Amino acid sequence: MRVRAETQKLVERVRATVARLPEHGRAVRILTGILLFGLAFAVLVSLNVLLRAGGLWGDLAFAVVVTTAVLWGLSRATRPLLGRSKRFRAFPRAVAATLLGLIGVPVAIVTRPVGAVLLVAPFLAWAVLLVRHLRRTGAPLPPLWAASLVAVGLVLAFVAVRPSFSSTDRVPRAVPAAQLEEVDADVAERFRPLLFFDSAEQRYPLDIEDAIADGRVEMCRGGLRGDDCRNLETAGAIDDSFDYLEVSDAPPPRRGGDSGSAYYYRILREGRDVYVDYWWFYSRNPSPVAGEVFCGPGLRTPPFTCQEHSGDWEGLTMVLEPCGSESAGCASVSGERLRPAVVRYGQHEHVVEYEWTELERRWRSLQRPTSAALGPVWAESVLPAAAAGGTSALVFVARNSHAFYPFACFRSCRQETRDLPEGRFDGGQPWTHNGSCEGCLKPLPVTTTGEPALWSAFSGRWGAQRCILGGAYCDLAGAPSGPALQGRYRDPGGDERVGPDESS
């Protein structure tokens, strides 16, 4: 009691001092507010660091804590404006709204239709009670936030009891064997593209067979208690009942590519046109913009804020047409004469088409003296290959996202198909195999009838995605499917036609 009395006296003395100095009272309150704000910020940062160590569960807990605090603060601030009494329970309402938005709705979406029904049922029951209450039947009306908590509890219970995969999903499924002959290999070699990475790029196209031989490929199946992964020893041992393949990078140094780097091709003939489809694989696609922020706790919402994902299949399609010996750029390959007509570059979710004659004109213009600042890489290797009537498309690979562009960008880079930032693609790091490509160009595995085979026939994803709550909350965006399941493989001609941007 004595300690309490002394404390009370000290507080009264401080108040009296502030009262006697009215001109400093405002400054004291401002300073106190700044100190309290700094303390709250320090607590938030500390909580962030502590919870990040808990993985996805820690991320989710951090998001729940921050969102609840924000909603609770808003409820307290707006209570007088809305005329609510002091009995208004802001905290349970904030908790219920947070759990419903961050957990209930996402889980219901990934477990629909059962999860959606379970989520809606408590609100329908509450609506029935509301009608009875309005009719003055004396029926009690529970608070709406209680219905939210019941809804979240139901969907979580469903996730806990449902099996992660059925017994039929456990049955091994073999992939077809491959036809090993390299069909039209001369055509693919003659028109193969030249890759130029950004100066700061750390990854390069991986040789899938080389990665398998090195033990860097695993087959994995997701489960409620964790993923079941097994090392893939040979391409013929791929089990298509697994959910995804996880491919690790080759040991450093990795810049520019080495003997473990390759790309793949597939040729399709339709009428007079020849489509040469080129594909290559990266182990990872880091988020192109502010990945450490938007892929962190509280803001991690793949693929909306966090576009990072494991595995990345990219490529382009060369559309060839027959030509005469007098035509510019006409090449004689395997007894037929062909020349490039169109190049279709893969850029994120879109394929952008460019006329070959326009590309050649733009590439030649870069040889002028005004482009001397582009550096020796351009002057000695890039531009001569393009301007001398060559047949190889120039590909400038955006840093991290690995989207492909026909022209370089040195600053403030943007995507062509949508108004979003893009990683730089200055072309300062040529691929090691641009010159000599012994063993770097390989056919996509196919059967004797031309159907996908071996790893190309794998129907799962190429990359891991760690998730909790039945897949409602994940660490990264979804990894891509293999080439055979993508639109450019099924229809290399496509329908989208977008010309080059003259301002690039």
C-alpha positions as CSV (number, residue, x, y, z in Angstrom):
1,M,0.0,0.0,0.0
2,R,2.9,2.3,0.8
3,V,4.5,1.8,-2.6
4,R,1.2,2.4,-4.3
5,A,0.7,5.7,-2.4
6,E,4.2,6.9,-3.2
7,T,3.6,6.1,-6.9
8,Q,0.3,8.0,-6.8
9,K,2.1,11.0,-5.3
10,L,4.7,10.9,-8.0
11,V,2.1,10.9,-10.7
12,E,0.3,13.8,-9.1
13,R,3.6,15.8,-8.9
14,V,4.2,15.2,-12.7
15,R,0.7,16.4,-13.5
16,A,1.1,19.5,-11.3
17,T,4.4,20.3,-13.0
18,V,2.8,20.0,-16.5
19,A,-0.1,22.1,-15.3
20,R,2.2,24.9,-14.1
21,L,3.9,24.9,-17.5
22,P,1.0,25.2,-19.9
23,E,3.2,26.5,-22.7
24,H,5.1,23.2,-22.6
25,G,2.1,20.9,-22.1
26,R,1.5,20.4,-25.9
27,A,5.2,19.7,-26.5
28,V,5.1,17.1,-23.7
29,R,2.1,15.4,-25.2
30,I,3.6,15.4,-28.6
31,L,6.9,13.9,-27.3
32,T,4.9,11.3,-25.3
33,G,3.0,10.4,-28.5
34,I,6.2,10.0,-30.5
35,L,7.7,7.8,-27.8
36,L,4.6,5.6,-27.6
37,F,4.5,5.3,-31.4
38,G,8.2,4.3,-31.4
39,L,7.5,1.7,-28.8
40,A,4.6,0.3,-30.7
41,F,6.7,0.2,-33.9
42,A,9.6,-1.6,-32.1
43,V,7.1,-4.1,-30.7
44,L,5.7,-4.7,-34.2
45,V,9.2,-5.2,-35.7
46,S,10.2,-7.5,-32.9
47,L,7.1,-9.5,-33.3
48,N,7.7,-9.7,-37.1
49,V,11.2,-11.1,-36.5
50,L,10.1,-13.6,-33.9
51,L,7.2,-14.9,-35.9
52,R,9.2,-15.2,-39.2
53,A,11.1,-18.0,-37.5
54,G,7.9,-20.0,-37.4
55,G,7.6,-20.3,-41.2
56,L,4.2,-20.0,-42.7
57,W,2.4,-20.4,-39.4
58,G,4.5,-17.5,-38.0
59,D,3.7,-15.4,-41.1
60,L,0.0,-16.1,-40.7
61,A,0.1,-15.3,-37.0
62,F,1.8,-12.0,-37.7
63,A,-0.8,-11.1,-40.3
64,V,-3.6,-12.0,-37.8
65,V,-2.1,-9.9,-35.0
66,V,-1.5,-6.8,-37.2
67,T,-4.9,-7.0,-38.9
68,T,-6.7,-7.5,-35.6
69,A,-4.9,-4.5,-34.1
70,V,-5.8,-2.3,-37.1
71,L,-9.5,-3.3,-37.1
72,W,-9.7,-2.9,-33.3
73,G,-8.2,0.6,-33.5
74,L,-10.6,1.6,-36.3
75,S,-13.6,0.3,-34.3
76,R,-12.5,2.3,-31.3
77,A,-12.0,5.4,-33.3
78,T,-15.3,5.3,-35.2
79,R,-17.5,4.2,-32.3
80,P,-18.4,7.7,-31.2
81,L,-19.1,8.8,-34.8
82,L,-21.5,5.9,-35.3
83,G,-23.2,6.4,-32.0
84,R,-22.3,3.1,-30.5
85,S,-22.4,2.6,-26.8
86,K,-19.5,1.7,-24.5
87,R,-20.9,-1.9,-24.5
88,F,-19.9,-2.2,-28.1
89,R,-17.3,-5.0,-28.2
90,A,-14.7,-3.9,-30.6
91,F,-12.1,-6.5,-29.8
92,P,-14.1,-9.7,-30.5
93,R,-15.5,-8.2,-33.6
94,A,-12.0,-7.3,-34.8
95,V,-10.8,-10.9,-34.1
96,A,-13.8,-12.4,-35.8
97,A,-13.4,-10.2,-38.9
98,T,-9.7,-11.0,-39.2
99,L,-10.1,-14.7,-38.9
100,L,-12.9,-14.7,-41.4
101,G,-11.0,-12.7,-43.9
102,L,-7.5,-14.2,-43.5
103,I,-8.5,-17.8,-42.8
104,G,-12.2,-18.6,-43.3
105,V,-12.7,-17.3,-46.8
106,P,-9.4,-18.5,-48.3
107,V,-9.9,-22.0,-46.8
108,A,-13.5,-22.1,-48.1
109,I,-12.2,-21.2,-51.6
110,V,-9.6,-24.0,-51.7
111,T,-12.0,-26.6,-50.2
112,R,-15.1,-25.7,-52.2
113,P,-17.9,-26.7,-52.5
114,V,-18.0,-28.3,-49.0
115,G,-15.9,-25.6,-47.4
116,A,-18.0,-22.8,-49.0
117,V,-21.2,-24.4,-47.7
118,L,-19.7,-24.8,-44.2
119,L,-18.6,-21.2,-44.2
120,V,-22.0,-19.8,-45.2
121,A,-24.2,-22.1,-43.0
122,P,-23.6,-20.1,-39.7
123,F,-24.6,-16.9,-41.4
124,L,-27.7,-18.4,-42.8
125,A,-28.6,-19.6,-39.3
126,W,-28.0,-16.1,-37.9
127,A,-30.2,-14.6,-40.6
128,V,-33.0,-17.0,-39.6
129,L,-32.6,-15.9,-36.0
130,L,-32.6,-12.2,-37.1
131,V,-36.0,-12.7,-38.9
132,R,-37.5,-14.3,-35.8
133,H,-36.1,-11.6,-33.6
134,L,-37.6,-8.9,-35.8
135,R,-41.0,-10.6,-35.6
136,R,-40.8,-10.2,-31.8
137,T,-40.9,-13.9,-31.1
138,G,-38.5,-13.5,-28.2
139,A,-35.8,-15.6,-30.0
140,P,-32.3,-14.6,-28.8
141,L,-30.1,-13.0,-31.4
142,P,-26.4,-13.9,-31.0
143,P,-23.9,-11.3,-32.2
144,L,-22.8,-11.6,-35.8
145,W,-19.1,-11.9,-34.8
146,A,-20.0,-15.2,-33.1
147,A,-21.4,-16.6,-36.3
148,S,-18.1,-15.6,-38.0
149,L,-16.1,-17.5,-35.4
150,V,-18.4,-20.6,-35.8
151,A,-17.9,-20.4,-39.6
152,V,-14.1,-20.3,-39.3
153,G,-14.2,-23.2,-36.9
154,L,-16.3,-25.3,-39.3
155,V,-14.0,-24.9,-42.3
156,L,-10.9,-25.5,-40.2
157,A,-12.5,-28.7,-38.8
158,F,-13.2,-29.9,-42.3
159,V,-9.6,-29.3,-43.4
160,A,-8.4,-31.3,-40.4
161,V,-10.5,-34.4,-41.0
162,R,-10.5,-34.6,-44.8
163,P,-7.8,-36.8,-46.4
164,S,-5.0,-34.9,-48.2
165,F,-5.3,-37.3,-51.2
166,S,-7.3,-40.3,-52.1
167,S,-6.0,-43.9,-52.3
168,T,-6.1,-43.8,-56.1
169,D,-3.7,-40.9,-56.0
170,R,-1.1,-43.2,-54.4
171,V,-1.1,-45.6,-57.3
172,P,2.1,-45.2,-59.3
173,R,1.7,-43.9,-62.9
174,A,4.5,-44.3,-65.3
175,V,5.2,-41.8,-68.0
176,P,5.7,-42.9,-71.7
177,A,9.1,-43.8,-73.1
178,A,10.8,-41.4,-75.5
179,Q,11.8,-41.5,-79.1
180,L,15.4,-40.6,-78.9
181,E,16.0,-39.5,-82.5
182,E,16.5,-35.7,-83.0
183,V,13.9,-34.9,-85.7
184,D,14.7,-31.8,-87.7
185,A,17.7,-31.0,-85.5
186,D,19.4,-29.0,-88.3
187,V,16.4,-26.7,-88.6
188,A,16.3,-26.1,-84.8
189,E,20.1,-25.4,-84.8
190,R,20.0,-23.1,-87.8
191,F,17.3,-20.8,-86.2
192,R,18.1,-21.1,-82.5
193,P,17.9,-17.9,-80.6
194,L,20.7,-16.1,-78.9
195,L,20.2,-15.3,-75.2
196,F,21.5,-12.2,-73.4
197,F,20.9,-12.0,-69.6
198,D,21.0,-8.9,-67.5
199,S,24.3,-8.1,-66.0
200,A,23.1,-9.0,-62.5
201,E,21.2,-12.2,-63.4
202,Q,22.3,-15.2,-61.2
203,R,20.5,-18.1,-63.0
204,Y,20.6,-19.7,-66.4
205,P,18.7,-22.4,-68.3
206,L,19.2,-25.8,-66.7
207,D,19.9,-29.1,-68.5
208,I,17.1,-31.4,-67.1
209,E,19.0,-34.6,-67.9
210,D,22.1,-33.2,-66.3
211,A,20.2,-32.3,-63.2
212,I,18.7,-35.8,-62.9
213,A,22.1,-37.4,-63.3
214,D,23.5,-35.1,-60.5
215,G,20.7,-36.1,-58.1
216,R,19.2,-32.6,-58.1
217,V,15.6,-33.5,-59.0
218,E,13.1,-34.8,-56.5
219,M,9.5,-36.0,-57.0
220,C,7.3,-34.8,-54.2
221,R,3.7,-35.3,-53.0
222,G,2.0,-32.8,-50.6
223,G,0.5,-34.1,-47.4
224,L,-1.2,-32.7,-44.3
225,R,1.9,-33.3,-42.1
226,G,4.5,-32.4,-44.7
227,D,5.7,-33.3,-48.2
228,D,6.9,-36.7,-49.2
229,C,9.8,-36.3,-51.6
230,R,11.9,-39.0,-53.3
231,N,15.1,-38.5,-55.4
232,L,14.6,-39.1,-59.1
233,E,17.5,-41.3,-60.4
234,T,16.5,-41.6,-64.1
235,A,14.1,-39.8,-66.4
236,G,12.3,-43.1,-67.0
237,A,11.6,-43.5,-63.3
238,I,9.3,-40.4,-63.1
239,D,6.0,-41.3,-61.3
240,D,3.2,-39.1,-62.6
241,S,1.2,-39.6,-59.4
242,F,3.4,-37.2,-57.5
243,D,2.4,-33.5,-57.2
244,Y,5.5,-31.7,-58.3
245,L,9.2,-31.9,-59.3
246,E,11.7,-29.9,-57.3
247,V,14.9,-29.0,-59.3
248,S,17.9,-27.6,-57.5
249,D,20.4,-25.2,-59.1
250,A,23.8,-26.4,-60.2
251,P,26.7,-25.6,-57.9
252,P,28.2,-22.1,-58.4
253,P,29.6,-20.4,-60.4
254,R,26.3,-20.1,-62.3
255,R,26.5,-16.8,-64.2
256,G,26.1,-17.1,-67.9
257,G,25.8,-20.9,-68.0
258,D,28.2,-23.8,-68.2
259,S,28.1,-27.5,-69.3
260,G,25.0,-27.9,-67.2
261,S,23.0,-25.4,-69.2
262,A,20.8,-26.3,-72.2
263,Y,17.5,-25.5,-73.9
264,Y,15.0,-27.6,-75.8
265,Y,13.0,-27.5,-79.0
266,R,10.0,-29.0,-80.7
267,I,9.0,-28.6,-84.3
268,L,5.5,-28.5,-85.7
269,R,4.5,-28.2,-89.3
270,E,1.1,-26.8,-90.4
271,G,0.7,-26.3,-94.1
272,R,3.6,-24.2,-95.4
273,D,4.5,-22.8,-92.0
274,V,7.1,-24.4,-89.7
275,Y,6.9,-23.6,-86.0
276,V,10.1,-24.1,-84.1
277,D,9.2,-24.0,-80.4
278,Y,12.1,-23.3,-78.0
279,W,11.9,-24.0,-74.2
280,W,14.2,-23.5,-71.3
281,F,13.9,-24.0,-67.5
282,Y,15.1,-21.9,-64.5
283,S,15.1,-23.3,-61.0
284,R,13.4,-20.2,-59.6
285,N,11.6,-17.0,-60.5
286,P,12.2,-14.4,-57.8
287,S,9.7,-11.7,-57.4
288,P,10.8,-8.9,-59.8
289,V,9.9,-6.0,-57.5
290,A,10.3,-5.6,-53.7
291,G,10.2,-9.4,-53.1
292,E,11.5,-9.0,-49.5
293,V,8.6,-6.8,-48.7
294,F,5.7,-8.2,-50.6
295,C,6.6,-11.8,-50.0
296,G,7.0,-11.2,-46.2
297,P,4.6,-11.6,-43.3
298,G,1.4,-9.7,-43.5
299,L,1.8,-8.8,-47.2
300,R,2.4,-12.3,-48.6
301,T,-0.6,-12.9,-50.9
302,P,0.6,-15.0,-53.9
303,P,0.2,-14.3,-56.7
304,F,-1.2,-10.8,-56.2
305,T,1.5,-9.2,-54.1
306,C,4.2,-11.9,-54.2
307,Q,4.9,-13.2,-57.7
308,E,7.9,-15.3,-56.7
309,H,7.6,-19.0,-57.5
310,S,9.8,-22.1,-57.8
311,G,10.6,-23.3,-61.3
312,D,10.2,-21.3,-64.4
313,W,9.6,-22.6,-68.0
314,E,10.2,-19.9,-70.6
315,G,10.8,-19.7,-74.3
316,L,9.8,-18.4,-77.7
317,T,8.5,-19.7,-81.1
318,M,10.2,-19.0,-84.4
319,V,7.6,-19.1,-87.2
320,L,9.3,-20.0,-90.5
321,E,8.1,-19.8,-94.1
322,P,9.3,-21.2,-97.4
323,C,11.5,-18.8,-99.4
324,G,13.4,-18.4,-102.7
325,S,17.2,-18.3,-103.0
326,E,17.1,-14.6,-103.8
327,S,15.2,-13.7,-100.6
328,A,17.0,-11.9,-97.8
329,G,17.6,-14.2,-94.8
330,C,16.7,-17.3,-96.7
331,A,18.6,-20.4,-95.4
332,S,19.0,-23.8,-97.0
333,V,18.4,-26.4,-94.3
334,S,18.0,-30.2,-94.8
335,G,17.0,-29.8,-98.4
336,E,14.4,-27.0,-97.9
337,R,14.7,-23.2,-98.0
338,L,13.3,-21.4,-95.0
339,R,13.4,-17.9,-93.5
340,P,12.0,-16.4,-90.3
341,A,8.6,-14.7,-90.7
342,V,7.5,-14.0,-87.1
343,V,9.0,-14.4,-83.6
344,R,6.6,-15.0,-80.7
345,Y,8.2,-14.0,-77.4
346,G,6.9,-15.4,-74.0
347,Q,6.3,-12.5,-71.7
348,H,4.7,-13.6,-68.4
349,E,1.1,-14.7,-69.1
350,H,1.2,-13.5,-72.7
351,V,2.9,-14.3,-76.0
352,V,3.9,-11.2,-77.9
353,E,4.4,-11.5,-81.6
354,Y,6.9,-9.5,-83.7
355,E,7.4,-9.4,-87.5
356,W,10.9,-10.5,-88.4
357,T,11.4,-7.7,-90.9
358,E,10.6,-5.1,-88.2
359,L,13.0,-6.8,-85.7
360,E,15.8,-6.8,-88.2
361,R,15.3,-3.1,-89.0
362,R,15.3,-2.2,-85.3
363,W,18.4,-4.3,-84.6
364,R,20.3,-2.7,-87.4
365,S,19.5,0.7,-86.1
366,L,21.4,-0.1,-82.9
367,Q,24.7,-0.2,-84.9
368,R,24.7,3.5,-85.4
369,P,27.4,5.6,-83.5
370,T,24.7,6.9,-81.2
371,S,24.5,3.4,-79.6
372,A,28.3,3.3,-78.8
373,A,27.4,3.5,-75.1
374,L,25.9,0.0,-75.3
375,G,29.3,-1.5,-74.8
376,P,31.6,-4.1,-76.3
377,V,29.2,-7.0,-75.8
378,W,26.9,-5.4,-78.3
379,A,29.5,-4.2,-80.7
380,E,31.4,-7.4,-80.9
381,S,28.7,-10.2,-80.7
382,V,25.1,-9.1,-80.6
383,L,24.7,-6.6,-83.4
384,P,26.8,-8.3,-86.0
385,A,24.8,-11.5,-85.6
386,A,21.6,-9.6,-86.1
387,A,22.6,-7.2,-88.9
388,A,24.5,-9.6,-91.2
389,G,21.3,-11.2,-92.5
390,G,21.3,-13.8,-89.7
391,T,18.5,-16.1,-88.7
392,S,18.8,-16.1,-84.9
393,A,16.4,-14.0,-82.8
394,L,18.0,-11.9,-80.1
395,V,16.5,-12.5,-76.7
396,F,17.0,-10.1,-73.7
397,V,16.1,-11.9,-70.5
398,A,14.6,-9.8,-67.7
399,R,16.4,-10.2,-64.4
400,N,14.6,-12.5,-62.0
401,S,11.3,-12.8,-63.9
402,H,13.0,-14.2,-67.0
403,A,10.4,-12.7,-69.4
404,F,11.8,-12.3,-72.9
405,Y,12.1,-9.1,-74.9
406,P,13.6,-8.4,-78.4
407,F,15.3,-5.1,-77.2
408,A,17.3,-4.2,-74.2
409,C,16.2,-2.0,-71.3
410,F,18.6,-0.2,-69.0
411,R,16.4,1.6,-66.5
412,S,12.7,2.0,-65.5
413,C,11.8,-1.1,-67.3
414,R,8.1,-1.9,-67.8
415,Q,6.2,-4.9,-69.1
416,E,4.8,-4.6,-72.6
417,T,1.5,-6.5,-72.1
418,R,0.5,-4.6,-68.9
419,D,1.5,-1.5,-67.1
420,L,3.7,-3.1,-64.4
421,P,7.3,-2.8,-63.4
422,E,9.8,-5.3,-65.0
423,G,13.3,-6.3,-63.9
424,R,16.1,-4.8,-65.9
425,F,17.3,-6.5,-69.1
426,D,20.4,-4.8,-70.3
427,G,21.8,-7.8,-72.2
428,G,25.2,-7.4,-70.6
429,Q,25.7,-11.1,-69.8
430,P,25.7,-13.3,-73.0
431,W,24.8,-17.0,-72.6
432,T,27.9,-19.2,-72.7
433,H,26.5,-21.2,-75.5
434,N,25.6,-18.4,-77.9
435,G,28.6,-19.2,-80.0
436,S,29.3,-22.9,-79.7
437,C,26.3,-25.0,-78.8
438,E,27.6,-28.5,-78.7
439,G,25.0,-30.5,-76.7
440,C,23.2,-27.4,-75.5
441,L,20.2,-27.8,-77.9
442,K,18.1,-30.9,-77.3
443,P,14.6,-32.1,-78.4
444,L,11.8,-32.3,-75.9
445,P,11.2,-36.0,-75.2
446,V,8.4,-37.4,-77.3
447,T,7.0,-40.8,-78.2
448,T,7.0,-42.4,-81.6
449,T,3.6,-40.7,-82.3
450,G,4.8,-37.3,-81.2
451,E,3.2,-37.3,-77.8
452,P,5.0,-35.9,-74.7
453,A,7.3,-38.5,-73.0
454,L,9.5,-38.8,-69.9
455,W,9.7,-35.6,-67.9
456,S,7.9,-33.7,-70.6
457,A,4.8,-35.9,-69.9
458,F,4.8,-35.1,-66.2
459,S,1.4,-33.6,-65.4
460,G,2.4,-31.9,-62.0
461,R,4.1,-28.7,-61.3
462,W,7.8,-27.9,-61.8
463,G,8.6,-26.4,-58.4
464,A,7.7,-26.6,-54.7
465,Q,5.0,-24.5,-53.1
466,R,4.7,-24.9,-49.3
467,C,1.2,-24.4,-48.1
468,I,-0.8,-24.7,-44.9
469,L,-4.6,-24.8,-44.1
470,G,-5.3,-27.0,-47.1
471,G,-3.5,-24.7,-49.6
472,A,-5.2,-21.5,-48.4
473,Y,-1.9,-19.9,-47.4
474,C,1.3,-20.5,-49.3
475,D,4.8,-19.2,-49.2
476,L,5.1,-18.6,-53.0
477,A,3.0,-18.4,-56.1
478,G,2.1,-21.6,-57.9
479,A,4.9,-23.2,-59.9
480,P,4.3,-23.6,-63.7
481,S,3.4,-26.8,-65.5
482,G,5.8,-28.4,-68.0
483,P,5.9,-27.2,-71.7
484,A,3.4,-29.9,-72.9
485,L,0.6,-28.4,-70.7
486,Q,1.1,-24.8,-71.8
487,G,-0.8,-23.0,-74.5
488,R,2.3,-22.2,-76.7
489,Y,3.1,-25.9,-76.9
490,R,-0.5,-26.9,-77.9
491,D,-0.9,-23.9,-80.3
492,P,2.4,-22.4,-81.2
493,G,0.7,-20.1,-83.8
494,G,-1.7,-18.7,-81.3
495,D,-4.0,-15.8,-81.8
496,E,-2.4,-12.9,-79.9
497,R,-0.6,-10.4,-82.3
498,V,1.2,-7.5,-80.7
499,G,3.8,-5.4,-82.6
500,P,7.0,-4.0,-81.2
501,D,7.0,-0.9,-79.0
502,E,8.8,1.9,-80.9
503,S,9.6,3.6,-77.6
504,S,11.6,0.7,-76.2
